[in-house]
Amino acid sequence: MRLEDFAYDLPAAQIAQTPLSQRDESRLLHVRSEGLSHLRFHQFPELLSRGDLVVLNDTQVVKARLHGEKDSGGQAEVLVERIEADDVALCQVRVSKPLKPGRSLTVGSFRLQVLEREGQFYRLRFPVSVMRVLEAAGEVPLPPYIDRPAAAADEASYQTVYARQPGAVAAPTAGLHFTQPMLDALPALGVEVASVTLHVGAGTFQPVRATDIHDHHMHLERYEVPAETAAAINRARVRGGRIVAVGTTVVRTLETAAQALPDEVADKGPEPSRPDPQMPGLVSAGRGETDLFITPGFRFRVVDALLTNFHLPESTLLMLVCAFGGHRRVMAAYATAVQAGYRFFSYGDAMFLERGERMFLERGERMDDV
């Protein structure tokens, strides 16, 4: 498919610049085989069934944006992409001219040394631990489409209530709608909750510049699937429940983990009618890096339903959602959301949909049609 297949028009006024005062009062567009339903997020538990498993991304956003000066006196803006060692990080650096190894940047009372350039990134050495510098001098790295400086309130608002593992430079935004009381209430409904970690990098905002989307390459991001989460996925499949991913980062993590298993295992998994405790699960527990780029035609092995925010036109995130729910269906849902005045992007509203073949093949449609 071509980049233009994922374009849509969005009035600038619908790009959410601030969060709602109540997380769960955001709107929720439910995409169903029967059509679309307009809900509020506090109704999300009503869309779940006993036996389902909700999988969260527990990454925590760090204060990854730094402002400083070059040793020549010019201004510099640093965005930490990933922490590679206690005192070394891979960073995007916005400066007037490219930096050479050996140059330095001053951020507050800290001096950062340029070690080398790697593509569009710079590898910088910090005088103390990277996290110490970020805590002392960093600010919340709001996305570029939020046209205002980061405020103190963003440190809480641009963070999920279940964030536990520091390392992301962008929030897994589908999770921003949850409140702790909602999560606490799910087990009583027979819904299990588990977590994975994927540290979202700045590359999530990297535009797709290739006309043919298959020529685009994703940045590597670190992930981990705990053993207890892999076991929870196995249990959900045994009991016939759905694997519900909260956000595209969870989809990419679980589908990456599924690729570590043989096709016959990952495709099938444990059978609900014949549970076998010796049979491997749908995903492999462990940690690693992923650059998985999910586009229409991708064969999903794990995730059955997806909660996600509304994403930028022509973005890799929108391509993933189209692959999951069907290109025509998702783009039509986006058009409806625009017309209905939904709020878009990180601080915006959400949508919930099941995987395309689950949602539509019961009506005799082919995935090529959706």
N, C-alpha and C positions, 0 to 999 in steps of 0.2 A: 504494500500500500504506500501511498505518497503522503507527504507531510500535509498537503492541503486537505486531505480527507479528515483531518482532525481540527480544522479551523472552525470557529464560531464567533459571532459578534457578541460582545459584552459591554454594556454601558459602564463607564468608569465609576459611576455612582454605586454600582453593585459590588465593587471590590471592598470587602469589609476592612476598615481601617482600625477598628477597635473591637474587642470582644463584647458580648452581651454581659450584663451584670449577673445573670444566672446562666451557668453553663448549659443546663439541660432545657432551656427555653428556646434554643435554636430550632429552626425548622428541619424537618426530616422528610425527604421525598422517597416514598416506598415504590420501587419499580417492580411490578408484578406481571404475571402472564395475562391477567385480566385488565391491566392498565396501570395508572399511577394513582397513588394516594398521598395526600398532603397531611403530614402529622407534625407534632412537636417531639423533640428528642426524648422528653420524659416518657413518651409512649414506646420507646424502643424495646423494653422488656416484653411488651405484648407481641412483638414480632418473633420472639424466640419460642422454642418448644422444649418440653422436658426431654432431657437427654442431649441437648446441644452443648457444644463446647465453645466458649468465647475466648479467643486468643488475643492478648494485648502485647504491645511493644513497650517494655518498661524502661527504654532509654531515657536519659535525663539530659536536657539541653544545658550546655555550659555557656558561660558568658564569653563567647568565642570571638567577638569583634573588639579590636584594639585600635586606638588612634595614637599616632606618634609622629616622629620626624626622622628623616634620613640624616646620615652623618654630614651630608652636604647642606642640610638646612631645609630641604623640601618636605612637604607633608606626605604622610604615608598612612594607609589604612590596611590593617592586617585582619584577615579572617582565617582562623585556624580550621583546617579541613579535618585533620586527624592527628592525634597525639601518638607518636611512634615510640618514644622513650620518655623517661621522666622529664628530661630537659630538651627534647627535640620534637618538633612538630612540622607537619607538612601544611603549608599555608598559601592562601591567595593573598597577594600583596598589590594594592592599588597605588602606583607611583607614576610620576610623570615620565620617567625613563627606566628601562629594565635595570635590575640590580645585578652586580657581579659578585661572585664569591669573595668573602672577606669584608664586604661592606657591612655596615651596622645600622640598626634602627633603634631609636630611643623611645620607649613607651613608659611614661611616668618616670620612675626612678630606675627602670630596668633597661639594659642594653641587650638587644637581640642581634645575633651574628648570622649573616647569610652564609650557609654552607654550600649550597648548590641550587641550581634550577632544574626542575623536572617537569617538562612540558609547560603548562600554564601555572604550575605551582613552584614555590620556593621552600626549601628545607631550611628551617631556622633553628639555631641553638639558643636556648633561653639561659639566663644566668642562674636561675633557680628552677624549681619544678614548673612546668607549663601551667599546671592547675593553680599554683600559688600566684603566678602573674595574672591569670585570667580572673581569679577571685579579687585581686587587688585593683586591677586596672581595666578589666573587660566590661563589656555591656552585652545585653541580650541581642543576638544576631537576628533581628527581625528581617523577614524576606524583603526583597527589593520592591515589591509592589505595595508594601505598606509605606505610604509617603509621609512619614513623620519620624522624629527621633524616638529611640526606645525610651520608655518611661519606667520608673521604679515598679509600677504596677505590672508591667510585662513580665517581670521575673517570676511572678506566680501565674499570671494569665496564660503565658506562652509555655506552659508546662502542664503535663497531665497530672492528675491527682495521684497516679500510681507510679510516677517516675522513680526509678531506684538506681539505675546504672549510669553514672555520668559519662558523657562522650559524644553526644549529638550536637550538631550546629544548626539543626532545624528540628522543629517539633514534629512528631507523628500526629498530624493535626486531627485525624478522625477521633483520636482519644480525648481531645480537649473538651468534648461535650459531656463526658462522664462526671458524675459526682460520686463521692465515696458511698453515700447511702444507697445509690442505685446499684453499685457493685456489690455492696454487702447484702442486698436483697436477692441477688440472682440465685444463690444456692438453694434458697427456700422454694424457688420456682423449678428446681430440678436442673438448673443450668450450671455447668462447671466452668470455672475460669482458670486460665493458665497464661503464662507469659513467655515471650521470647525477647531477645535483645537484638536490635539492629541500630547501630549508631549512624543516624542520618547525616550525610555529608552535604557540603555546599553544592555538590554536583547535582543534587536533586532539582536545583533551579537552572541548571545548564540548559540552554536552548538547543533544540535539535536543528542543526544547520544543513543536514543532508536532505536533499529532495526525496530520495528513496530512504524511508525510515530505517531500513535494514543496514544502512551504511553508518548508522549512529552507534557509538560505543559508550557504555555507562562507566562511571567511575566506580572503583572498588569501595565497598563499605563492609565494615566488620559486623559479624553477627554471631549469635550463640543460641542454640536450642538446648535447654536443660533436659536432662534425662527424665525428670518428672513431667515435663511438657510433652515429650515424645510418648510417654506412657499414657498421658491423658488423651492424646489424639487417638491412640490405639483403643482405649476404652470407649471413646465416643463412637468410633467406627463399629466396634463390636455391638454396642447397644442400638445402633441405627441412628445416632444423632448427627447433626450437621457440625462441620468445622466452620465456625464463623470468625473471619479475620477482621480485626479492627484496624483498618488502614492498609494501604498498598505495601507498606514496609513489612507487615506480617505476611502478606501474600508472597512477596519475594523471598522472605526468609524460609517459609515452609516449603515453597516449591523448589528452592535451592537445596534444602535438606532432603527432599524426596529424590533428587537426582543422584544422591549418593547411594541409592539402593538399586538393585536390579529391576528392570522394567516389570517383570512379572510380579514382583513384590509390591513395588510402589503403585502400580496401576490397580492392583486388586486389594491389597491390604487384608486384614482379618475379616472373615465373613461373619455378618451379624448372627446368622443361624448356626454357625459352627465355630465358635470362638476357640482358638488354639493358643494357649499361653506361650508356646514355643515359637510361634510364627512372628517374624519381624513386623514392626509397625509400619505406618505410612511414611514416617520420616526417620532420619537418622539423627540421634542426639550428637551434639558436638559444636565446635566453633570453627570459624573460618572467615573467608572474604567472599563477597558475591558481586558480580557485575551483571547479573541476570537481567536481560532486557525482554520484557514480556509484551508481545504485540499480537494482534489478531491472528489466529491460527495456532497459538500456543496450546499445548495439551496440559490442562490442569490435572494434577494428581491428588491434591490434598484438600484445598479450600472449596467449600460448598456455597458459602454466602459471604458477602463483603459489605462492611460499613465503611464509607469513604466520604471525604469532602469533595467539593467541586473544584476541578483543577484547571490550570491555565490552558488556553488553546494551544494545540500543536505540541503539548508536553508529553514526556514519557509516561507520566502518571495517568493522563487521559488515555493514552494508548493501552495501558494495562487494564483500565476499567472497561474499555471497549472490547478488549480481548476476553474479558471475564463475562460481561453481560451481553455481548453482541454489539457490533459497531452501530448498526442502524437504530437499535433500541436505545442505546446509551446517548447517542447524539440527539435523538428525538426527546429524550428525558431532559437533556441539557437545554434544548430550545424551550421546553415547557418551563423549566426553572428560571430561565432568563425572563420569559414573558410574565411569570408569576412574581417576579421581584425578589427571588432568593438572593441571599448574600453569598459571595463567592470567596474561595481561596482559604487561607489559613484560619482566619477568625470568622469564617463564614459558616454556612449551613451544611447539612449532610444528606447523603442518600444511602439507601439500603437495597441491595439486590442479590438474587441468587445467581449461581453460575448459569450461563446461557443455556446449556443443554438440559439442565434440571428445570429451568423456568419455561422453556418454550417448546421443547421437543414433544411434550405431551399433547401439544396442539398440532402435531404433524409437520412442524417447520424444521428446516435444516439449519445448522449453524451458519451455513453460507448466506442464509437469508436474514439473519439477525445481527 
